Structures are given as C-alpha cells and as structure tokens.
Amino acid sequence: MPVFDLARAAWRKSSHSGGYEGGSNCVEVTSTDDVIAVRDSKNPGRGALIFAAGEWRAFLAGIKES
C-alpha cells in the first residue's frame, strides 16, 4: 500500500461546519495530484482516508444523484 505524506497538506473544512451546536463535528479535506484525503477535524492525528481521484468523483456524483 502506498504511503502519502500529508504533513504539510493544506486541509480545508466545510463552511457549513460552524454556527450551530455540534458544529465542530466535521471533516477536513485535502488533495494532491493523485489523491483526495479526508480526516476527522476533531482528531486530525488519527490519520486520513485516502481516495483516488476517480473514486472521489464517483462519490460526489453519487451524492448529487440522491
């Protein structure tokens, strides 16, 4: 399994993650040329889920269809 160095990645949190009770329960996303990484914003040191760009596009397309 490949290892991805995300130590200097620029993580982004959804603009919808604040302004209400429990608003800190959110994920953060970053990307490289090859992968999209998603992590829990409350526990960033626990690692990230890594998706190939095509997998991420399929995930987003599925969300848009529902």
All heavy atoms as TSV, in Angstrom:
chain	resi	resn	atom	element	x	y	z
A	1	MET	N	N	0.848	-1.171	0.000
A	1	MET	CA	C	0.000	0.000	0.000
A	1	MET	C	C	0.899	1.242	0.000
A	1	MET	O	O	1.818	1.342	0.805
A	1	MET	CB	C	-0.894	-0.006	1.237
A	1	MET	CG	C	-1.744	1.227	1.313
A	1	MET	SD	S	-2.774	1.459	2.792
A	1	MET	CE	C	-3.348	-0.138	3.206
A	2	PRO	N	N	0.646	2.197	-0.888
A	2	PRO	CA	C	1.471	3.403	-0.916
A	2	PRO	C	C	1.273	4.243	0.350
A	2	PRO	O	O	0.214	4.231	0.974
A	2	PRO	CB	C	0.972	4.176	-2.133
A	2	PRO	CG	C	-0.117	3.397	-2.740
A	2	PRO	CD	C	-0.365	2.191	-1.912
A	3	VAL	N	N	2.306	4.991	0.688
A	3	VAL	CA	C	2.247	5.911	1.828
A	3	VAL	C	C	2.251	7.328	1.271
A	3	VAL	O	O	3.058	7.651	0.407
A	3	VAL	CB	C	3.448	5.696	2.762
A	3	VAL	CG1	C	3.450	6.710	3.881
A	3	VAL	CG2	C	3.438	4.278	3.318
A	4	PHE	N	N	1.346	8.155	1.761
A	4	PHE	CA	C	1.241	9.530	1.299
A	4	PHE	C	C	1.646	10.458	2.424
A	4	PHE	O	O	1.160	10.330	3.553
A	4	PHE	CB	C	-0.186	9.849	0.846
A	4	PHE	CG	C	-0.625	8.992	-0.301
A	4	PHE	CD1	C	-1.372	7.855	-0.080
A	4	PHE	CD2	C	-0.258	9.315	-1.593
A	4	PHE	CE1	C	-1.769	7.056	-1.137
A	4	PHE	CE2	C	-0.651	8.519	-2.656
A	4	PHE	CZ	C	-1.402	7.385	-2.428
A	5	ASP	N	N	2.547	11.398	2.137
A	5	ASP	CA	C	2.984	12.375	3.137
A	5	ASP	C	C	2.035	13.568	3.107
A	5	ASP	O	O	2.063	14.367	2.189
A	5	ASP	CB	C	4.420	12.813	2.842
A	5	ASP	CG	C	4.940	13.794	3.870
A	5	ASP	OD1	O	4.280	14.003	4.914
A	5	ASP	OD2	O	6.022	14.363	3.642
A	6	LEU	N	N	1.199	13.660	4.135
A	6	LEU	CA	C	0.229	14.748	4.222
A	6	LEU	C	C	0.599	15.740	5.317
A	6	LEU	O	O	-0.215	16.567	5.708
A	6	LEU	CB	C	-1.165	14.167	4.482
A	6	LEU	CG	C	-1.686	13.207	3.414
A	6	LEU	CD1	C	-2.982	12.554	3.869
A	6	LEU	CD2	C	-1.867	13.926	2.092
A	7	ALA	N	N	1.850	15.672	5.799
A	7	ALA	CA	C	2.280	16.517	6.914
A	7	ALA	C	C	2.154	18.008	6.599
A	7	ALA	O	O	1.827	18.803	7.473
A	7	ALA	CB	C	3.718	16.188	7.304
A	8	ARG	N	N	2.396	18.400	5.370
A	8	ARG	CA	C	2.318	19.822	5.002
A	8	ARG	C	C	1.101	20.136	4.141
A	8	ARG	O	O	1.043	21.164	3.484
A	8	ARG	CB	C	3.596	20.236	4.292
A	8	ARG	CG	C	4.793	20.251	5.245
A	8	ARG	CD	C	6.027	20.582	4.515
A	8	ARG	NE	N	6.396	19.351	3.798
A	8	ARG	CZ	C	7.500	19.162	3.147
A	8	ARG	NH1	N	8.368	20.115	3.060
A	8	ARG	NH2	N	7.750	18.020	2.556
A	9	ALA	N	N	0.135	19.248	4.165
A	9	ALA	CA	C	-1.061	19.449	3.351
A	9	ALA	C	C	-1.879	20.623	3.879
A	9	ALA	O	O	-1.901	20.898	5.072
A	9	ALA	CB	C	-1.919	18.182	3.368
A	10	ALA	N	N	-2.540	21.304	2.973
A	10	ALA	CA	C	-3.441	22.406	3.335
A	10	ALA	C	C	-4.854	21.829	3.456
A	10	ALA	O	O	-5.523	21.588	2.458
A	10	ALA	CB	C	-3.396	23.498	2.269
A	11	TRP	N	N	-5.277	21.574	4.680
A	11	TRP	CA	C	-6.591	20.987	4.940
A	11	TRP	C	C	-7.661	22.057	4.905
A	11	TRP	O	O	-7.464	23.165	5.374
A	11	TRP	CB	C	-6.582	20.289	6.299
A	11	TRP	CG	C	-5.684	19.094	6.313
A	11	TRP	CD1	C	-4.366	19.066	6.648
A	11	TRP	CD2	C	-6.032	17.764	5.947
A	11	TRP	NE1	N	-3.865	17.803	6.518
A	11	TRP	CE2	C	-4.872	16.978	6.088
A	11	TRP	CE3	C	-7.209	17.167	5.518
A	11	TRP	CZ2	C	-4.870	15.613	5.813
A	11	TRP	CZ3	C	-7.197	15.807	5.248
A	11	TRP	CH2	C	-6.037	15.056	5.397
A	12	ARG	N	N	-8.824	21.700	4.350
A	12	ARG	CA	C	-9.970	22.618	4.275
A	12	ARG	C	C	-11.149	22.003	5.018
A	12	ARG	O	O	-11.430	20.823	4.864
A	12	ARG	CB	C	-10.365	22.856	2.818
A	12	ARG	CG	C	-9.277	23.495	2.006
A	12	ARG	CD	C	-9.696	23.700	0.553
A	12	ARG	NE	N	-10.334	22.583	-0.108
A	12	ARG	CZ	C	-9.709	21.588	-0.734
A	12	ARG	NH1	N	-8.393	21.564	-0.758
A	12	ARG	NH2	N	-10.385	20.635	-1.327
A	13	LYS	N	N	-11.839	22.829	5.773
A	13	LYS	CA	C	-13.041	22.396	6.487
A	13	LYS	C	C	-14.246	23.048	5.828
A	13	LYS	O	O	-14.184	24.190	5.390
A	13	LYS	CB	C	-12.965	22.810	7.955
A	13	LYS	CG	C	-14.070	22.204	8.801
A	13	LYS	CD	C	-14.087	22.718	10.230
A	13	LYS	CE	C	-12.808	22.497	10.962
A	13	LYS	NZ	N	-12.926	22.842	12.388
A	14	SER	N	N	-15.346	22.358	5.802
A	14	SER	CA	C	-16.573	22.886	5.206
A	14	SER	C	C	-17.004	24.179	5.873
A	14	SER	O	O	-16.935	24.315	7.092
A	14	SER	CB	C	-17.695	21.858	5.326
A	14	SER	OG	O	-18.929	22.428	4.963
A	15	SER	N	N	-17.501	25.105	5.088
A	15	SER	CA	C	-18.040	26.344	5.646
A	15	SER	C	C	-19.331	26.081	6.409
A	15	SER	O	O	-19.793	26.920	7.170
A	15	SER	CB	C	-18.302	27.360	4.532
A	15	SER	OG	O	-19.245	26.839	3.615
A	16	HIS	N	N	-19.912	24.911	6.252
A	16	HIS	CA	C	-21.140	24.530	6.951
A	16	HIS	C	C	-20.856	23.908	8.314
A	16	HIS	O	O	-21.767	23.433	8.973
A	16	HIS	CB	C	-21.955	23.547	6.114
A	16	HIS	CG	C	-22.418	24.116	4.825
A	16	HIS	ND1	N	-23.454	25.019	4.746
A	16	HIS	CD2	C	-21.969	23.943	3.564
A	16	HIS	CE1	C	-23.631	25.362	3.488
A	16	HIS	NE2	N	-22.744	24.720	2.757
A	17	SER	N	N	-19.601	23.907	8.748
A	17	SER	CA	C	-19.246	23.207	9.984
A	17	SER	C	C	-19.385	24.061	11.234
A	17	SER	O	O	-19.144	23.581	12.326
A	17	SER	CB	C	-17.807	22.695	9.895
A	17	SER	OG	O	-16.916	23.788	9.841
A	18	GLY	N	N	-19.768	25.308	11.128
A	18	GLY	CA	C	-19.891	26.157	12.307
A	18	GLY	C	C	-21.254	26.796	12.387
A	18	GLY	O	O	-22.099	26.636	11.520
A	19	GLY	N	N	-21.490	27.502	13.483
A	19	GLY	CA	C	-22.709	28.273	13.609
A	19	GLY	C	C	-23.880	27.550	14.224
A	19	GLY	O	O	-24.971	28.089	14.297
A	20	TYR	N	N	-23.702	26.339	14.670
A	20	TYR	CA	C	-24.772	25.631	15.350
A	20	TYR	C	C	-24.151	24.683	16.374
A	20	TYR	O	O	-22.976	24.374	16.304
A	20	TYR	CB	C	-25.647	24.847	14.370
A	20	TYR	CG	C	-24.896	23.781	13.606
A	20	TYR	CD1	C	-24.834	22.480	14.085
A	20	TYR	CD2	C	-24.230	24.077	12.421
A	20	TYR	CE1	C	-24.124	21.509	13.404
A	20	TYR	CE2	C	-23.529	23.113	11.743
A	20	TYR	CZ	C	-23.488	21.830	12.237
A	20	TYR	OH	O	-22.783	20.875	11.559
A	21	GLU	N	N	-24.964	24.219	17.319
A	21	GLU	CA	C	-24.448	23.304	18.327
A	21	GLU	C	C	-23.960	22.035	17.660
A	21	GLU	O	O	-24.623	21.461	16.811
A	21	GLU	CB	C	-25.528	22.957	19.349
A	21	GLU	CG	C	-24.983	22.087	20.441
A	21	GLU	CD	C	-25.707	22.266	21.746
A	21	GLU	OE1	O	-26.385	23.293	21.920
A	21	GLU	OE2	O	-25.575	21.383	22.574
A	22	GLY	N	N	-22.787	21.589	18.047
A	22	GLY	CA	C	-22.199	20.416	17.416
A	22	GLY	C	C	-21.483	20.749	16.130
A	22	GLY	O	O	-21.058	19.865	15.415
A	23	GLY	N	N	-21.340	22.030	15.832
A	23	GLY	CA	C	-20.733	22.451	14.580
A	23	GLY	C	C	-19.282	22.065	14.416
A	23	GLY	O	O	-18.752	22.128	13.325
A	24	SER	N	N	-18.641	21.657	15.487
A	24	SER	CA	C	-17.245	21.264	15.360
A	24	SER	C	C	-17.107	19.827	14.866
A	24	SER	O	O	-16.016	19.357	14.651
A	24	SER	CB	C	-16.529	21.431	16.695
A	24	SER	OG	O	-17.100	20.558	17.658
A	25	ASN	N	N	-18.219	19.123	14.699
A	25	ASN	CA	C	-18.188	17.756	14.183
A	25	ASN	C	C	-18.128	17.813	12.673
A	25	ASN	O	O	-19.142	17.924	12.002
A	25	ASN	CB	C	-19.431	16.980	14.631
A	25	ASN	CG	C	-19.487	16.834	16.124
A	25	ASN	OD1	O	-18.463	16.755	16.774
A	25	ASN	ND2	N	-20.676	16.815	16.675
A	26	CYS	N	N	-16.944	17.752	12.153
A	26	CYS	CA	C	-16.783	17.961	10.723
A	26	CYS	C	C	-15.583	17.189	10.217
A	26	CYS	O	O	-14.773	16.691	10.991
A	26	CYS	CB	C	-16.600	19.451	10.443
A	26	CYS	SG	S	-16.809	19.881	8.707
A	27	VAL	N	N	-15.475	17.098	8.922
A	27	VAL	CA	C	-14.304	16.507	8.301
A	27	VAL	C	C	-13.526	17.602	7.581
A	27	VAL	O	O	-14.057	18.663	7.269
A	27	VAL	CB	C	-14.688	15.388	7.300
A	27	VAL	CG1	C	-15.338	14.230	8.022
A	27	VAL	CG2	C	-15.571	15.907	6.197
A	28	GLU	N	N	-12.270	17.310	7.348
A	28	GLU	CA	C	-11.400	18.198	6.581
A	28	GLU	C	C	-10.937	17.424	5.357
A	28	GLU	O	O	-10.793	16.204	5.407
A	28	GLU	CB	C	-10.185	18.615	7.410
A	28	GLU	CG	C	-10.551	19.443	8.617
A	28	GLU	CD	C	-9.362	19.730	9.511
A	28	GLU	OE1	O	-8.583	18.791	9.803
A	28	GLU	OE2	O	-9.223	20.878	9.917
A	29	VAL	N	N	-10.683	18.145	4.275
A	29	VAL	CA	C	-10.296	17.527	3.008
A	29	VAL	C	C	-9.053	18.219	2.476
A	29	VAL	O	O	-8.896	19.432	2.612
A	29	VAL	CB	C	-11.445	17.656	1.976
A	29	VAL	CG1	C	-11.059	17.058	0.649
A	29	VAL	CG2	C	-12.709	17.024	2.503
A	30	THR	N	N	-8.182	17.452	1.863
A	30	THR	CA	C	-7.047	17.998	1.132
A	30	THR	C	C	-6.850	17.149	-0.119
A	30	THR	O	O	-7.391	16.046	-0.217
A	30	THR	CB	C	-5.771	18.024	1.989
A	30	THR	OG1	O	-4.782	18.835	1.349
A	30	THR	CG2	C	-5.222	16.634	2.255
A	31	SER	N	N	-6.108	17.663	-1.061
A	31	SER	CA	C	-5.874	16.892	-2.289
A	31	SER	C	C	-4.457	17.101	-2.791
A	31	SER	O	O	-3.817	18.107	-2.516
A	31	SER	CB	C	-6.884	17.296	-3.364
A	31	SER	OG	O	-6.722	18.657	-3.694
A	32	THR	N	N	-3.996	16.098	-3.522
A	32	THR	CA	C	-2.741	16.176	-4.268
A	32	THR	C	C	-3.120	15.927	-5.722
A	32	THR	O	O	-4.298	15.826	-6.056
A	32	THR	CB	C	-1.734	15.114	-3.787
A	32	THR	OG1	O	-2.212	13.825	-4.162
A	32	THR	CG2	C	-1.531	15.169	-2.285
A	33	ASP	N	N	-2.132	15.766	-6.573
A	33	ASP	CA	C	-2.421	15.473	-7.972
A	33	ASP	C	C	-3.116	14.123	-8.136
A	33	ASP	O	O	-3.886	13.931	-9.059
A	33	ASP	CB	C	-1.140	15.471	-8.799
A	33	ASP	CG	C	-0.544	16.857	-8.940
A	33	ASP	OD1	O	-1.297	17.843	-8.792
A	33	ASP	OD2	O	0.664	16.950	-9.187
A	34	ASP	N	N	-2.843	13.192	-7.210
A	34	ASP	CA	C	-3.316	11.822	-7.378
A	34	ASP	C	C	-4.422	11.393	-6.430
A	34	ASP	O	O	-5.172	10.469	-6.742
A	34	ASP	CB	C	-2.147	10.848	-7.190
A	34	ASP	CG	C	-1.025	11.113	-8.160
A	34	ASP	OD1	O	-1.320	11.356	-9.345
A	34	ASP	OD2	O	0.144	11.089	-7.738
A	35	VAL	N	N	-4.506	12.008	-5.258
A	35	VAL	CA	C	-5.437	11.509	-4.244
A	35	VAL	C	C	-6.186	12.638	-3.544
A	35	VAL	O	O	-5.763	13.791	-3.569
A	35	VAL	CB	C	-4.701	10.671	-3.167
A	35	VAL	CG1	C	-4.031	9.460	-3.773
A	35	VAL	CG2	C	-3.728	11.506	-2.374
A	36	ILE	N	N	-7.299	12.258	-2.921
A	36	ILE	CA	C	-8.073	13.122	-2.044
A	36	ILE	C	C	-7.999	12.466	-0.673
A	36	ILE	O	O	-8.211	11.258	-0.547
A	36	ILE	CB	C	-9.558	13.205	-2.474
A	36	ILE	CG1	C	-9.768	13.518	-3.952
A	36	ILE	CG2	C	-10.313	14.170	-1.569
A	36	ILE	CD1	C	-8.927	14.543	-4.579
A	37	ALA	N	N	-7.700	13.246	0.365
A	37	ALA	CA	C	-7.629	12.718	1.725
A	37	ALA	C	C	-8.684	13.402	2.579
A	37	ALA	O	O	-8.927	14.598	2.448
A	37	ALA	CB	C	-6.239	12.963	2.319
A	38	VAL	N	N	-9.326	12.615	3.450
A	38	VAL	CA	C	-10.381	13.105	4.327
A	38	VAL	C	C	-10.041	12.671	5.747
A	38	VAL	O	O	-9.667	11.516	5.978
A	38	VAL	CB	C	-11.754	12.507	3.922
A	38	VAL	CG1	C	-12.856	13.024	4.817
A	38	VAL	CG2	C	-12.059	12.793	2.467
A	39	ARG	N	N	-10.163	13.611	6.705
A	39	ARG	CA	C	-9.883	13.262	8.092
A	39	ARG	C	C	-10.896	13.925	9.021
A	39	ARG	O	O	-11.574	14.889	8.653
A	39	ARG	CB	C	-8.468	13.673	8.493
A	39	ARG	CG	C	-8.279	15.165	8.608
A	39	ARG	CD	C	-6.856	15.521	8.979
A	39	ARG	NE	N	-6.714	16.972	9.165
A	39	ARG	CZ	C	-5.578	17.573	9.424
A	39	ARG	NH1	N	-4.461	16.859	9.496
A	39	ARG	NH2	N	-5.542	18.872	9.587
A	40	ASP	N	N	-10.979	13.417	10.228
A	40	ASP	CA	C	-11.848	13.955	11.272
A	40	ASP	C	C	-11.193	15.216	11.828
A	40	ASP	O	O	-10.071	15.171	12.322
A	40	ASP	CB	C	-12.013	12.910	12.372
A	40	ASP	CG	C	-12.944	13.327	13.487
A	40	ASP	OD1	O	-13.288	14.524	13.594
A	40	ASP	OD2	O	-13.318	12.443	14.280
A	41	SER	N	N	-11.882	16.338	11.774
A	41	SER	CA	C	-11.287	17.602	12.227
A	41	SER	C	C	-11.046	17.619	13.732
A	41	SER	O	O	-10.197	18.360	14.211
A	41	SER	CB	C	-12.174	18.785	11.825
A	41	SER	OG	O	-13.428	18.704	12.468
A	42	LYS	N	N	-11.766	16.795	14.497
A	42	LYS	CA	C	-11.566	16.750	15.943
A	42	LYS	C	C	-10.358	15.904	16.321
A	42	LYS	O	O	-9.797	16.068	17.385
A	42	LYS	CB	C	-12.809	16.180	16.637
A	42	LYS	CG	C	-14.060	17.025	16.501
A	42	LYS	CD	C	-15.240	16.411	17.227
A	42	LYS	CE	C	-15.510	14.957	16.961
A	42	LYS	NZ	N	-15.689	14.506	15.598
A	43	ASN	N	N	-9.970	14.981	15.454
A	43	ASN	CA	C	-8.864	14.063	15.720
A	43	ASN	C	C	-7.939	13.961	14.511
A	43	ASN	O	O	-7.779	12.879	13.932
A	43	ASN	CB	C	-9.410	12.668	16.064
A	43	ASN	CG	C	-10.230	12.678	17.323
A	43	ASN	OD1	O	-9.738	13.036	18.383
A	43	ASN	ND2	N	-11.492	12.309	17.212
A	44	PRO	N	N	-7.315	15.049	14.104
A	44	PRO	CA	C	-6.520	15.015	12.876
A	44	PRO	C	C	-5.312	14.077	12.944
A	44	PRO	O	O	-4.854	13.601	11.909
A	44	PRO	CB	C	-6.088	16.465	12.680
A	44	PRO	CG	C	-6.217	17.093	14.024
A	44	PRO	CD	C	-7.327	16.372	14.722
A	45	GLY	N	N	-4.835	13.790	14.135
A	45	GLY	CA	C	-3.679	12.915	14.261
A	45	GLY	C	C	-3.984	11.438	14.078
A	45	GLY	O	O	-3.070	10.618	14.023
A	46	ARG	N	N	-5.240	11.084	13.966
A	46	ARG	CA	C	-5.622	9.676	13.839
A	46	ARG	C	C	-5.539	9.162	12.412
A	46	ARG	O	O	-5.849	8.015	12.148
A	46	ARG	CB	C	-7.023	9.468	14.381
A	46	ARG	CG	C	-7.064	9.693	15.890
A	46	ARG	CD	C	-8.343	9.276	16.495
A	46	ARG	NE	N	-8.458	7.816	16.419
A	46	ARG	CZ	C	-9.552	7.165	16.698
A	46	ARG	NH1	N	-10.645	7.825	17.033
A	46	ARG	NH2	N	-9.595	5.864	16.617
A	47	GLY	N	N	-5.130	9.994	11.498
A	47	GLY	CA	C	-4.969	9.543	10.126
A	47	GLY	C	C	-6.085	10.030	9.228
A	47	GLY	O	O	-6.984	10.752	9.652
A	48	ALA	N	N	-6.003	9.620	7.984
A	48	ALA	CA	C	-6.955	10.083	6.969
A	48	ALA	C	C	-7.367	8.922	6.085
A	48	ALA	O	O	-6.630	7.944	5.935
A	48	ALA	CB	C	-6.312	11.178	6.125
A	49	LEU	N	N	-8.544	9.042	5.514
A	49	LEU	CA	C	-8.986	8.122	4.470
A	49	LEU	C	C	-8.467	8.669	3.146
A	49	LEU	O	O	-8.599	9.866	2.870
A	49	LEU	CB	C	-10.506	8.036	4.429
A	49	LEU	CG	C	-11.182	7.517	5.688
A	49	LEU	CD1	C	-12.699	7.664	5.555
A	49	LEU	CD2	C	-10.808	6.077	5.936
A	50	ILE	N	N	-7.893	7.807	2.329
A	50	ILE	CA	C	-7.293	8.224	1.065
A	50	ILE	C	C	-8.110	7.654	-0.085
A	50	ILE	O	O	-8.394	6.452	-0.119
A	50	ILE	CB	C	-5.837	7.719	0.959
A	50	ILE	CG1	C	-5.017	8.134	2.179
A	50	ILE	CG2	C	-5.203	8.175	-0.348
A	50	ILE	CD1	C	-4.786	9.612	2.312
A	51	PHE	N	N	-8.479	8.515	-1.029
A	51	PHE	CA	C	-9.253	8.104	-2.196
A	51	PHE	C	C	-8.517	8.501	-3.462
A	51	PHE	O	O	-7.964	9.602	-3.544
A	51	PHE	CB	C	-10.623	8.806	-2.209
A	51	PHE	CG	C	-11.471	8.496	-1.009
A	51	PHE	CD1	C	-11.432	9.310	0.107
A	51	PHE	CD2	C	-12.296	7.384	-1.004
A	51	PHE	CE1	C	-12.219	9.033	1.221
A	51	PHE	CE2	C	-13.078	7.098	0.099
A	51	PHE	CZ	C	-13.035	7.919	1.211
A	52	ALA	N	N	-8.556	7.632	-4.461
A	52	ALA	CA	C	-8.061	8.004	-5.790
A	52	ALA	C	C	-9.007	9.058	-6.346
A	52	ALA	O	O	-10.182	9.103	-5.987
A	52	ALA	CB	C	-8.021	6.785	-6.705
A	53	ALA	N	N	-8.509	9.901	-7.209
A	53	ALA	CA	C	-9.324	10.995	-7.756
A	53	ALA	C	C	-10.601	10.468	-8.410
A	53	ALA	O	O	-11.680	11.036	-8.234
A	53	ALA	CB	C	-8.503	11.818	-8.746
A	54	GLY	N	N	-10.531	9.367	-9.136
A	54	GLY	CA	C	-11.715	8.797	-9.774
A	54	GLY	C	C	-12.735	8.287	-8.761
A	54	GLY	O	O	-13.943	8.420	-8.961
A	55	GLU	N	N	-12.254	7.711	-7.678
A	55	GLU	CA	C	-13.156	7.258	-6.614
A	55	GLU	C	C	-13.890	8.442	-5.994
A	55	GLU	O	O	-15.084	8.368	-5.711
A	55	GLU	CB	C	-12.374	6.539	-5.518
A	55	GLU	CG	C	-11.748	5.237	-5.940
A	55	GLU	CD	C	-10.829	4.670	-4.883
A	55	GLU	OE1	O	-10.097	5.437	-4.219
A	55	GLU	OE2	O	-10.846	3.441	-4.712
A	56	TRP	N	N	-13.171	9.538	-5.784
A	56	TRP	CA	C	-13.773	10.733	-5.185
A	56	TRP	C	C	-14.834	11.324	-6.119
A	56	TRP	O	O	-15.907	11.705	-5.680
A	56	TRP	CB	C	-12.692	11.753	-4.851
A	56	TRP	CG	C	-13.183	12.922	-4.073
A	56	TRP	CD1	C	-13.353	14.187	-4.516
A	56	TRP	CD2	C	-13.602	12.932	-2.704
A	56	TRP	NE1	N	-13.835	14.991	-3.513
A	56	TRP	CE2	C	-13.990	14.247	-2.388
A	56	TRP	CE3	C	-13.670	11.961	-1.717
A	56	TRP	CZ2	C	-14.453	14.601	-1.128
A	56	TRP	CZ3	C	-14.123	12.323	-0.457
A	56	TRP	CH2	C	-14.511	13.626	-0.185
A	57	ARG	N	N	-14.527	11.386	-7.414
A	57	ARG	CA	C	-15.501	11.902	-8.378
A	57	ARG	C	C	-16.762	11.031	-8.388
A	57	ARG	O	O	-17.876	11.544	-8.447
A	57	ARG	CB	C	-14.897	11.979	-9.777
A	57	ARG	CG	C	-13.946	13.141	-9.953
A	57	ARG	CD	C	-13.557	13.345	-11.404
A	57	ARG	NE	N	-12.889	12.179	-11.989
A	57	ARG	CZ	C	-11.580	11.965	-11.940
A	57	ARG	NH1	N	-10.789	12.839	-11.342
A	57	ARG	NH2	N	-11.067	10.905	-12.508
A	58	ALA	N	N	-16.604	9.718	-8.309
A	58	ALA	CA	C	-17.762	8.821	-8.265
A	58	ALA	C	C	-18.570	9.029	-6.999
A	58	ALA	O	O	-19.807	9.035	-7.037
A	58	ALA	CB	C	-17.292	7.363	-8.368
A	59	PHE	N	N	-17.899	9.240	-5.885
A	59	PHE	CA	C	-18.575	9.517	-4.614
A	59	PHE	C	C	-19.409	10.803	-4.722
A	59	PHE	O	O	-20.578	10.811	-4.377
A	59	PHE	CB	C	-17.529	9.639	-3.507
A	59	PHE	CG	C	-18.075	10.135	-2.196
A	59	PHE	CD1	C	-18.908	9.351	-1.413
A	59	PHE	CD2	C	-17.741	11.401	-1.747
A	59	PHE	CE1	C	-19.405	9.817	-0.207
A	59	PHE	CE2	C	-18.230	11.877	-0.533
A	59	PHE	CZ	C	-19.066	11.081	0.230
A	60	LEU	N	N	-18.809	11.867	-5.231
A	60	LEU	CA	C	-19.522	13.124	-5.381
A	60	LEU	C	C	-20.700	13.007	-6.351
A	60	LEU	O	O	-21.771	13.561	-6.114
A	60	LEU	CB	C	-18.573	14.236	-5.838
A	60	LEU	CG	C	-17.497	14.642	-4.841
A	60	LEU	CD1	C	-16.592	15.699	-5.450
A	60	LEU	CD2	C	-18.092	15.104	-3.537
A	61	ALA	N	N	-20.510	12.270	-7.427
A	61	ALA	CA	C	-21.603	12.072	-8.389
A	61	ALA	C	C	-22.763	11.329	-7.722
A	61	ALA	O	O	-23.932	11.669	-7.947
A	61	ALA	CB	C	-21.106	11.294	-9.602
A	62	GLY	N	N	-22.454	10.353	-6.889
A	62	GLY	CA	C	-23.490	9.622	-6.170
A	62	GLY	C	C	-24.265	10.512	-5.220
A	62	GLY	O	O	-25.484	10.388	-5.092
A	63	ILE	N	N	-23.567	11.415	-4.549
A	63	ILE	CA	C	-24.235	12.345	-3.632
A	63	ILE	C	C	-25.176	13.257	-4.411
A	63	ILE	O	O	-26.301	13.504	-3.988
A	63	ILE	CB	C	-23.198	13.183	-2.852
A	63	ILE	CG1	C	-22.450	12.307	-1.864
A	63	ILE	CG2	C	-23.863	14.357	-2.157
A	63	ILE	CD1	C	-21.294	13.002	-1.189
A	64	LYS	N	N	-24.709	13.755	-5.524
A	64	LYS	CA	C	-25.519	14.678	-6.327
A	64	LYS	C	C	-26.767	14.010	-6.880
A	64	LYS	O	O	-27.776	14.669	-7.093
A	64	LYS	CB	C	-24.681	15.263	-7.460
A	64	LYS	CG	C	-23.607	16.209	-6.952
A	64	LYS	CD	C	-22.725	16.697	-8.072
A	64	LYS	CE	C	-21.609	17.566	-7.538
A	64	LYS	NZ	N	-20.711	18.003	-8.608
A	65	GLU	N	N	-26.707	12.706	-7.116
A	65	GLU	CA	C	-27.850	11.983	-7.653
A	65	GLU	C	C	-28.922	11.700	-6.606
A	65	GLU	O	O	-30.071	11.477	-6.941
A	65	GLU	CB	C	-27.408	10.651	-8.255
A	65	GLU	CG	C	-26.647	10.804	-9.543
A	65	GLU	CD	C	-26.167	9.471	-10.079
A	65	GLU	OE1	O	-26.543	8.416	-9.526
A	65	GLU	OE2	O	-25.412	9.499	-11.052
A	66	SER	N	N	-28.537	11.701	-5.328
A	66	SER	CA	C	-29.513	11.346	-4.287
A	66	SER	C	C	-30.303	12.515	-3.797
A	66	SER	O	O	-30.243	13.598	-4.179
A	66	SER	CB	C	-28.826	10.683	-3.119
A	66	SER	OG	O	-27.809	11.491	-2.588
